[in-house]
């Protein structure tokens, strides 16, 4: 992994949705960097802004009701927010690809699977029909689909969930993208298929040096696949760390809560812990830190002021008053 080469930079990104109940701040001043060849995990509960941030990169946020209201998404130094739809069509599926959460709604039900993969090759690579279909069959074989020559002529409903997900991955990787965004790609799959899909993504990252942005609520999957982890809550990053450091020493109370909720396979299993309360209503405006209503360490300071981002080391940061106060004392 070439840490010096930045391929994607999210700078101060803000995304809002207009609803009948009011404005929802889905992404609130988001900042992070993805390096060439890096596997970056984004975790958090439903409603934390994980998927919206990925749709923002692809410029697929439905407008209305959604809109990018501030910030930049720099891909190789170019701001995708300012790109026209025509320019984005050249980038999507070619340089930046996405595996969506539910393949049954992402694949066209009336077009055969092989043809759906071949279409992107014809569009972006200028292949003719025959070349594109041959390459589509080769890609289906590469992602572990048995009898790809036969399967290429089947419709999505004729395949199992795991096979459909592999077709989605073959489609996403057909043009050898620079960045692969995987949004909960293993959620509906059993653990055996899940492990195979993760191996597939890991192998492609190693062979093609593809940068991977892996979005999930499953910390177990993150520990298996990722180099770096970002933990999100209510549209903000609350903690960022290398994967081993995050698992051995989580800092933010929310991260600690997520870790405690992971089931452990041991002889004397402790009861599962939960994080008190629920993710706040998106239209609800909470003063101070948005996590304080659920935090066991909340103080008056947490209720009054938004905590700053504290840089604990070159690769670690946390947004919490516990560490801001400790850092001030250390400097003082």
Order of alpha helices (4+ residues) and beta strands (2+ residues): beta-beta-beta-alpha-beta-beta-alpha-beta-alpha-alpha-alpha-alpha-alpha-beta-alpha-beta-alpha-beta-beta-alpha-alpha-alpha-beta-beta-alpha
